[in-house]
Amino acid sequence: MKIKELLNIINGILLNPSKDFLEKEIKKFSIDSRNVKKEEVFIPLKGEKFDGHFFIEDALKKGALAYLTERNTGFNNGILVENTYEALVKIGKYKRKQLELAIGITGTSGKTTTKELLKLVLSQYVKTYATEGNFNNEIGVPLTLSNIPEDTEVGIFELGAGKIGDIDYLSEIVKHDIGVLISVGHGHTEKFGSYENVIKGKGEIFNPSKKVVLPENLLNFYKEKLIDKKYITFGTDGDIKIQSISLTEEGTEGILSYKDERIKLYIPVYNRAIFQNVGAVAGVLYHLDINPIKALKILKDYTPLKGRGNIYKKGNLTIIDDTYNANPLSVKNAIKTLGLLKGKKIIVLGDMLELGKHSKILHQEIGKLIEKSNIDVAIFYGKEMKYAYQKTKKGIYTESKKEIAEKIKKIAGDDRSYILIKGSRGMKMEEVLNYLLG
């Protein structure tokens, strides 16, 4: 995209342009002046506590090709617009039009993993682009769209939500052809208000979709919304059946079956729920008439993003880094996953945040589940996890992450041991991992 094309898209007005400015090629759009590079356009956004306009000069010093602005700054190579955020959305919507297909993914947990798995699989067949990291909100989604490479055929977009209406808003920007729901649980109930509202809010992913993929156990909640849609379910009793999940020393194995086809897969992570993600990926493949038996074999080479199930080994310890985030659904899966491994099993849990009035009872449920599990020891960290600690005799409570690492080493001794570490993003449980790895 050239500057002159950008001007037309956002109805911008030039400010102090340099020679041949209109013919300059834009490589990328950036909203962070600290990371902006040459041939990139800086878009300063305004929030409650910050105003990106104060960093325009910094972006130019870093080599920014141009910048958008809501006021005349006096700097060279500016483009004046009425609202920089609305300009970003316009760019995103314009770039979306170049795609042959867009896939939208949401869920209480598992959406980033599903996105990464689907990207890995589809990249074998078409030029694919996907949300980077978890850029899944009202800023991240249009920014992701704006940076779609010119030759991209299929886009995969993660859509996050904190309240009813969020996914509807993002869907209006993405206009995805296939909508994928991974899971619904007690995530962000503080903002949603209730579990019922979470169900309603996540179901907004289906509104623009022509084709749909969803868990079999959620179908009854959405049947009316899906009357005019072509849908495929996944799960134990879904259209795509997920069976025989087991954990080995090196990862997770399971079987998917659909109609007369049957696929046995191995994925190098410890996570029983990853086959729910794979089931969703298979659903998309069937919608696209791609045979998953061949396509899914590439998952043997899958490497998770940092903090999402990475495996570290140190001496007799095998450490599962699941520190990126946590909610009741994902923590319950972590407990069940760890329980499938053979050896001493230690789980380290930090608070599950943003659960509002439901927080106490949901943390208590975690403690009860651990008590019934075959996990040997649970180490709890955070004021909310005290409620879980109170519901199991297997628990240790501490307020020091360094102490957690020391206790793990003492409990494990010389035994072959598996340690799973998990907590909400704000708890920064990766610090425990750092202590363990030294």
N, C-alpha and C positions, 0 to 999 in steps of 0.2 A: 504494500500500500504506500502510495506517495502522499506527501503533505497536501497537495492540491485535492486529492481524493478525500482525505480526512476532513478538510475544510467543508466540503459539500455534505458529508455525513452528519457533522455536528453543527452546521450553520455558523462556523467560526469566523472571526475577523482577525486578520494578521496584525501583529504588533512588532514593529522594528525588525522586519525580515532581512536576513542576509542574502547575498547574491545566490541566485538559482535555488532559493529555499523551497519553492513549490515543487521542484522536481526531486527533492531528497526522498530516499526510500526509508520507510520506518521498519525497523527490525522487530520492535516490541514496545509494549506499553508498560509503565511502571508506576506504582503508587508510593514507593519507598525511596526517598532521596538518597538513602544510605547505600542502596544496592543498584542504583541506576547506572546504565552503561552507555557507551557510544551507540548511536543510531537508534536510541530509545526515546520515547516521548514520556515526559513526566506528567502525571495527572495528580495535582494536589487536591486531596479531599478534606472536607471539614467535618469534624466530629464534635461531641459535647466538650471534650477536654483538649482538643488540638485543632490546628488549622494548617494544612499542608502548604498553604501559600507562603508561610514563613521559611520554607525550605526550598523554594524555587532556585534561589541563587546557589545553594549547595548542590542541587541536581545539575545545574549548568556547569559548575566547576568539575563535577564528576564526568562530564562529557555528554550530557543529555543533548539530543538533536534539537528538541523543542519542548515546550511546556504548554499546558492549558492553564487558563486563569479566569477568575471571575472579576478581576479588576486590573487596570493598567499598572504594571509593575515598573516599567521603564527598561526592563531587560530585553535583550534581543531574542528573536525567534519565538515569540509568544503567540498563542491563539486564544483570543478572547471569546468566552462562552457565557451563557446566562447561568449555568449550573454545571460544575465539573462532574458531579456524580451522574447527572442525567446524560451528560456527554459520554461518559464511560458506558452507560447502558446502551446508548445509541450505537456506539462502536461494536459492542458485543452482539447486539441484534443484527447488525449489518454482516458481521463475520459469520454468524450462525447460518446465514442464507447460503453460504458456499458449501455447506455440508450436504452429503447425500442422505445421511442418517444421523440422528441424535438419540442417545440413550440416557435416560435419567434414572438415578439410583438413590434411594433413601432407606432409612431404617434406624431403629434405636441403637443397634450395634451391628457391625459387619459391613457397613456401606463402603468404607475405604478399602477393606480387603477385597470385597467383591469387585470394586472398580479396578484394582490392580490386577486381579486374576483375569478379568475380562479383557483388559488392555493387552496383557501378555498373550492371551489366546487369539484375539481378533487381529493382532499385529501380524500374524502369520499369513493373513489373507488380504487385508486392506490397510491403507495408510490411516493409522489411528492416533488420536490425541485424547488425553484425559486430564481431568482435574489434577493439578499438582498438589501433593500433600493433602490438606483438608480445606482447601479454599472453597467452602461450600455455602457461604452466606451471601447476603445481598451485595457485598463488595466482591467477594472471591469469585462468584459465578460469572458476573459480567466481565471481570478481569480475565478469567480463564477463557471465555469466549473471544475476547478481544485479541488474545495472543495465539489463536489457532493458526498453525502454519498454513501457508497458502495452498499446499497440495493435499491437505487432509480430506479424507473421504468420510470417516466416521468419528464422531465425538462422543465421549463417555463423561457424563457430568454427575458429580455427587451433589445432592441437594440436602442441606441441613435445615433443621427447624427447631425453634424454641417456643413457638406458639402457633395456634391456628391461624392460617392465612399465609404463613411464611413460604410454604412449598407452592401454594397457588401463585404467589408473587414471582418466585424464581422460575416456575414452569412457564409463565407468560413470557419470560425472557428466553428460556431455552427452547420451548416448544418441542419437546422430545417426542419421538415417534414410538419408542418403546419405554414403558415405565416399569421399574423394578423395585419391589418392596422386599427387603431382606428380613426384617423383624420388627416387632412392636413390644416394648417393655416400659418399665417405669424410668424413663430417661427424661430429664428436663420437666418433671411433673410440677416443679415449683412454678414454672412459667405457664405450662399448659393448663394447670389447675386440677386435672384429674387424668386417670388412665384412659377414660372414655374420650377425652379430648385429644390424647396422644393418638389413639386409633383414628379419630376423625382427621387430625392434622396430617398424619402420615399418608392417609388415603388420598390426599390431594394430588399425589404423584400420578394417579390414574386419570385425572381430568383431561389432559391434552392427548393422552396416549391412545394410539390405535391398537397396540398390542401390549400385553401385560404379563409380568412374571411375579408370582407371590407365593408365600408359604401356604401349604395346604390347610394348616390349622387356623389361618386367618380368613379363609375364603368366605365363611358365613357372615363376617362383618362387612364385606364389600360386594356381595352378590348383586345388589341393586345397581351399584356403580358400574358393574362389569357387564350388564345386559347386552350392550352393543359393542363390546370389546372381544378380541380374541385373546384368551388367557391360558397360561400354562402354570400349574402349581408344582411345588417341590416339597418333599418331606417324606416321613415314614410311609404315609398313605397317599402321597401326591401323584400327579401324572408322572413326574420324575421321582422315582422311589430311591430313597437313600437308605442303604442297609450295610450291615456287617462292619461298622466302624471299629477300628482297633488302633492302638498305639504300639509302635515298635521302638527300638532304641533310637532309630534315625528319623522317625516322623509318624504321620498318620495315614492309615489305609482305609479304604472303603469301596463300596460298590454302588454305582448308579444304574438304574434300569428305566427304560422308557419304551413302552409297547414291546417290540420284539428285540430291542437292543439292550445290551448289558455291558457296562464298562467298569473294570477294576482299576482303581487309581491309587497311586502313592504320592504323597505331598510332604516335603521335608520340613514340617513344622509340627509342634505338639499343640493340637487344637482340634478337638472333636467337632466343633461347630464350623470348621472350615468347609466341611462337606455340605453345609447349608449354603454357603457362599458358592461352592462349585455347582450345586443344584440350580441356583439362580443363573449362573453362567451358562449351564447347559440349556436352560429355558430360553435364553436369548439366542443361543446357537440354533435351536430348533425353529424359532421364529424366523431366523435368517436363512433357513434351509442349509445350514452347515452341519455336516456329520460330526457329532462330538467325539465319537470313538477315536478318530484320528486327531481332532483338534485339541482335545484335553490332555493328550500325552505330554505336551510341553510343560504341564504343571509340575513335573518331576524336577524342573529347573527353577521353580518359583522361589524367590527370596523376599520375605516380608519387609515392609518399611520398618524403620527403627522403632522399637517399643511395641511392636505388634506381633509378638511371638518369636522373636529372635532367640536362638539357642547359643548359650556360651558354656564351655566346659573348662573347669579348673580343678585339676586333681580328681578327686572322687565326686565333685559337685557338678551337676548339670543344671544350669540356671536358665529359666525361661523368662525372658524379658517381655512382659505384657503391660508395661508401665504407661503406655500412651494415654489410656483413659479407662474409665470404669463406670458401669451402671449395674443395677441388680441382675439384668439378663446376662451380661457378659461375665460378671463375677460368678454366677451360678454355673455357667459353662466352664469357667476356669477350674472351679472345684471338681466338677465331674471329669474334666480332662486330666487333671493331676491324679485323680483317683484311679485312672486306667493304667498308670505307670507302675512298674515293678521295682521296688526299692523303698528307701525311707522318703517320705513325702512331707515337705514343709511348704506352707503357703504363707505369703506375706501380703497383708492387705491394708491399704490406706483408705481413707474416707471416700464414699461415693457422694459426690456433691450435687447440688441443684435438685434435691428431692423434696424440698419444702416440708410441709406438715407430715408427709409420708416417711420421712427419713428414719425416724426411730424404729418403726415397725419393720421397714425394709432391711435395715442393718441387723435387727434381731433375727430375721429370717435367714440371713447369711450365717449367723452363729449356729442356728438350729441345724442348717444343712451340713455344716462342717462337723457338728457333733455326730450326725448320722453317717458321715462319710468314712472312708478308710484312710483319710489324711492323718498323719501322725501328730503334727504340731501346726498350729496356726499362730502367727505373730501379727498383732493388730497395732495400727498406728493411726492417731487422729481422734478427735473428740467424739465423732459419730461412731467410729468402730468400737468404742467402749461398749455400745449396746450389743454388738456381735460377740464381743469378749465375754459378756455376762451370760451368754446362752450356750457356752460350750466349756467342757472341762479340759479341752485340748489346747486352750488358748494361753498366750502370753501377751501382756500389754506393755508397751514401752512408748516413751515420748522422744526417743533418740534413734535416728537412723543409723548412726554408727554402732549403737548398742545392738540394733537388729542384726547387723552383719556379724558382730561378735557372737551373738546367741546362735545364729545359724551354724557357724563353724563349730561351736561347742556341741550343739545338738547332733549335727551330722557326724562328728568324730571321724573315724576312718571308714564309715559305711558309705556305700554307694547311695547318693541322695539326689533327689530332684527338688529344686526350689523354684516356685512360681511367684513372681512379684507383680502386684497389680494395684492400681489406685486411680482416682480421678486426676486429670491433668494438673489441677492446682495443688495436688499433694506432692508432686515431684518425686515419685517413688524411684525414679532412675538413680537417685543419689544412693540408695541402698545398693544397687547393682555396682556403682562405682566403688563403694567401700569393699564389696566382695571381690571385685577384680583387681583391687589394689592400685 
